[in-house]
C-alpha cells in the first residue's frame, strides 16, 4: 500500500491557488484512476483504490495548510500506516514552475504544511514530491503569492505539470523511492 497526501487549503477561494497544487495533483491522479476522494475521516478527505495491483490511498487534509500534520498523524495512527509508504505532495517556492523535485528528507524550508507534518511525524525523513511554483518578484509578500492563482500562461502548462507528477506517483507504486527520485529528478 502507498498513501499520497496532497497539501492544500479547503474552500472555494483557495481552489486554484499555488498553495493547492498538491491537491490538484491528487485530483488528477484520482480522475485518471477512477478514485473518489470523498470519505471524511482523519481530519481530511480520503479516497481509496487499486492501481497496478497496489492499494492506493489519497488524503487531502482539511485542517488548512498550517495544521496538515494533524490529519497525516491521525491517518497514520488510525490505520497503522507506515511512514515508509507515505509520499507528501506540495507546492515549493524554490523549485521553478513546471518542475518537480523528489526528496526523502529535509527541513520544512519555510513551508508551514511541511513544518506541521515534521512536527506531527517527529521526523524530517519522509518521501515528498515538491511541485515548483517559483518565487514571487522581489518585494511581493510570500503569503499573498502562495494564495494567488496561477497566471494564464502557467495554467496552459498546468496539464503537463500535473501529468508529470501523476507519472511520478505511478512509478513510485512499482519502484522504490530512490529509483523514483533518480528518474524524476533527472533533467527533461
C-alpha positions, 0 to 999 in steps of 0.5 A: 500500500502507498498513501499520497497526501496532497497539501492544500487549503479547503474552500472555494477561494483557495481552489486554484491557488499555488498553495493547492497544487498538491491537491490538484495533483491528487485530483488528477491522479484520482480522475485518471484512476477512477478514485473518489476522494470523498470519505471524511475521516482523519481530519481530511478527505480520503479516497481509496483504490487499486492501481497496478495491483497496489492499494492506493490511498489519497488524503487531502487534509482539511485542517488548512495548510498550517495544521496538515500534520494533524490529519497525516498523524491521525491517518497514520495512527488510525490505520497503522500506516507506515511512514515508509509508504507515505509520499507528501505532495506540495507546492515549493517556492524554490523549485521553478514552475513546471518542475518537480523535485523528489526528496526523502528528507529535509527541513520544512524550508519555510513551508508551514504544511511541511513544518506541521507534518515534521512536527506531527511525524517527529521526523524530517525523513519522509518521501515528498514530491515538491511541485515548483511554483517559483518565487514571487518578484522581489518585494511581493509578500510570500503569503499573498503569492502562495494564495494567488492563482496561477497566471494564464500562461502557467495554467496552459502548462498546468496539464503537463505539470500535473501529468508529470507528477501523476507519472511520478506517483505511478512509478513510485507504486512499482519502484522504490523511492530512490529509483523514483527520485533518480528518474524524476529528478533527472533533467527533461 
